[in-house]
């Protein structure tokens, strides 16, 4: 089986979501023979039926006209403080202190974050020819944030982003400027079919999707979700599933959340 990669012991499709097929039994079993605990299979991308799993996407860009006056003002404010521009892989590789600072303020610590984990992520990005964007403070010209983008040439997915803590408040609005610039570049200038900020979160630790839907007119592109487990993992999930509301261990809770999304129609 090609076209899939192992991420945190789960097999994921290594391409744009609209190209992922429904896997046959022999296909997902072939992946699990290589290792890993489960295969996450999403298919029927952007279907008409409202399902329990989706990608958050945007397929049109209308500039400032599509934004509310409040959001428009925040975007302009951000653009007056920051420059958003492509950066090299080398520049990104030296941005770990920014990520570390950001990660320390995540509401859910479901994974470790150290330099070795960051280096693994960088290798993942390099192998797939990601785009890298920097956020620069205009006065000092210092790099204060970054964002990675998985570029598939006709669509893309916004990836890991981070910003120095001091710019997250005090009226800077860095993410308003970032998403406006990214949407403009990929949808208008590059003519992509859509941009995505990924699929529904199973850890429920971030409100970024609500932020994008409410402020930048992203929408939910519904799809089907099927999760296939190896032998002992399937037994564990089935045993723990009836008690899912009482589970507090982040990693276990996330898997049970995903199973709930897969089971519900």
C-alpha positions, 0 to 999 in steps of 0.5 A, a space after each residue: 500500500 502506497 499513499 499512506 504514512 504512519 503518524 503517531 502510530 496511526 496510518 494517514 492518507 498522504 495526499 489531499 482529502 478529496 483524493 482519498 479512496 475508501 479502503 478495502 479490507 485487504 488494503 487496510 490490513 496490508 498497512 497494519 501488517 507494516 506496524 501501527 495501531 490503526 488506519 484512519 480512512 476518510 472518503 466521500 470528501 465534501 459529500 452532501 450528507 451531514 456526517 460526524 466528520 469533516 474537513 474545514 475548508 475555504 474555496 472562495 476568496 473575495 478580499 476585504 469585501 467578504 469580511 465583517 467590519 470588525 474582522 477587517 479592522 483586525 486584519 488591517 491592524 495585523 498587517 500594520 505590525 507584521 510582514 507575512 512572507 515565504 521563508 526558507 527551510 533553514 529559517 524554519 529549522 531555527 524557529 524551535 524556540 518560538 514553537 516551544 514557547 507556543 506549545 507551553 501555553 497549549 490547553 491540552 498537553 497530549 504529546 511531548 514537544 522537544 527539539 527531537 520531535 520538531 526535527 522529525 516534523 521538519 523531516 516530514 515537511 521536507 519530504 513533502 515539499 511543504 511551503 514555509 511562511 514567516 511572521 516578521 515584526 516590521 520594526 525589528 524585522 525579527 521572526 516572531 512566528 511561522 506557519 507550514 503549508 502542505 502544498 498539493 499544487 491544486 489545494 493545500 492544508 495549513 499546518 503547524 503555526 506558532 507565534 511569540 506569546 507577547 504578540 498573542 494579545 495586546 491588540 496585535 491580532 497576528 493570526 488575522 493577518 496570517 490567514 488573510 494573507 494565506 487565503 489571498 495567496 493560495 486562493 486568489 494568486 495561485 488559483 487553488 480549488 480550496 485551502 484547508 485547515 485540516 479535519 475535525 479535531 479528536 483532541 478538542 484542544 483548539 478553537 481554530 476551526 471555529 475561528 476560521 468559520 466565524 471570521 474567514 468564511 471557512 466551512 465544514 466539508 463533510 466526509 465519511 470516516 472509518 477506523 480500522 484497528 489491529 487485533 489487540 487495539 480493537 479489543 481495547 477500544 471495544 472494552 473501553 468504549 462504554 466508559 468513554 465519558 469517564 476517560 481522562 487520559 488524553 491519548 485514550 480519550 482522543 481515540 475513543 472520540 474518533 471512534 464515536 465520530 466513526 460510529 455516528 451517522 
